[in-house]
Amino acid sequence: MSITSTLICQAADQLQGFVGFNAKTSQYLLRFSEDSFGLDVPADTITPTCEHVWQADDAGLMRLDRQRLAWLQEQRIDDRVNLSEPLRVYLRRSDLPEIRAERRPLAPA
């Protein structure tokens, strides 16, 4: 089965958890509940992981950020965060440009 950009984007939209920015340590944290971050993570920095990996780009497009995906992979909890094979292929293929797509943030579940 070939991995297409559509499959990669779908896999990114299925990522689990929340990412928040810890102001005290200047690092991102990954949690599986919005309520588990603590006082050093302002509520307005907490975002679903599936949105955290997308960054605004030119002309209203979004790009699937390999650096942020690589950070998720470094957590070594692929099953829990739902980091699937299409995303691992995307990370390995750094010879190709990052995916740019027109998209809207996912509606909260």
Summary of the structure (lengths in Angstrom):
residues: 109
radius of gyration: 14.0
end to end distance: 29.9
largest distance: 45.2
contacts: 265
relative contact order: 0.22
helix: 39%
strand: 18%
